[in-house]
Amino acid sequence: MELSLETIEKLDPSALTKLINEWITQDFKKLLLVLYRLDVSEKKLSQLLAENKGVDAANIIAALIIERIAAAKASREKYKMDPSTIPDDEKW
């Protein structure tokens, strides 16, 4: 299943968990690519997986993806510039 990052962002947690389980079993490289593109912390993921043995890894990964997406959105919102504040000589 080929999905854009925007589509992944719109999935509800249970659908995301199901998709991650599919990637774990059928396309692990895809999972790694998505984690990389979303900039999910490898260190944090490793730590959480080690601390939560016996817990479904897809649930842990989904929670980290949701957390990372929320952080990225908050960062974009925080640093979004109001176009009306850009001087005319600096506009493209």
C-alpha positions in Angstrom: 0.0 0.0 0.0 1.5 3.3 -1.1 0.6 6.2 1.0 1.7 9.8 1.2 2.8 11.3 4.5 -0.3 13.5 4.3 -2.5 10.4 4.1 -0.7 8.8 7.0 -1.3 12.0 9.1 -5.1 11.6 8.5 -5.3 8.0 9.7 -7.0 7.3 13.0 -4.8 5.5 15.6 -6.3 2.1 15.0 -5.9 2.3 11.2 -2.4 3.6 11.7 -1.6 0.7 14.0 -3.0 -1.8 11.5 -1.0 -0.3 8.7 2.2 -0.4 10.8 1.6 -4.1 11.6 1.3 -4.7 7.8 4.6 -2.9 7.2 6.3 -4.9 10.0 5.2 -8.2 8.5 5.2 -7.4 4.7 7.3 -4.3 4.0 9.7 -3.4 6.8 11.7 -1.1 4.5 8.6 1.0 4.0 8.2 1.3 7.8 11.8 2.5 8.1 11.3 5.0 5.3 8.2 6.5 6.9 9.9 6.7 10.3 12.9 8.4 8.7 10.8 10.8 6.7 8.7 11.8 9.7 11.9 12.1 11.7 10.8 9.8 14.5 13.6 9.5 17.0 15.4 6.1 16.6 16.8 6.4 20.2 13.3 7.0 21.7 11.8 4.2 19.7 14.5 1.8 20.7 14.1 2.8 24.4 10.3 2.5 24.3 10.4 -0.9 22.6 13.0 -2.2 25.2 11.0 -0.8 28.1 7.7 -2.3 26.8 8.5 -5.9 25.9 5.3 -7.8 25.4 3.4 -4.7 24.2 2.4 -4.6 20.5 5.3 -2.8 18.8 2.8 -1.3 16.2 1.0 0.5 19.1 4.2 2.0 20.3 5.3 3.0 16.8 1.9 4.5 16.1 2.0 6.6 19.3 5.4 7.9 18.3 4.3 8.8 14.8 1.2 10.6 16.1 3.4 12.4 18.7 5.9 13.4 16.0 3.2 14.6 13.6 1.7 16.8 16.3 5.1 18.2 17.2 5.8 19.0 13.5 2.4 20.7 13.1 3.0 22.8 16.3 6.4 23.8 15.1 5.1 24.9 11.7 2.3 26.9 13.3 4.7 28.5 15.8 7.1 29.7 13.0 4.5 30.4 10.3 5.0 33.9 9.1 2.1 36.2 8.3 2.6 37.2 4.6 1.3 40.7 5.4 4.3 41.4 7.6 6.8 40.8 4.8 8.1 44.0 3.3 7.3 44.5 -0.4 10.9 44.6 -1.4 11.4 41.1 0.1 8.4 39.5 -1.5 8.8 37.2 -4.5 
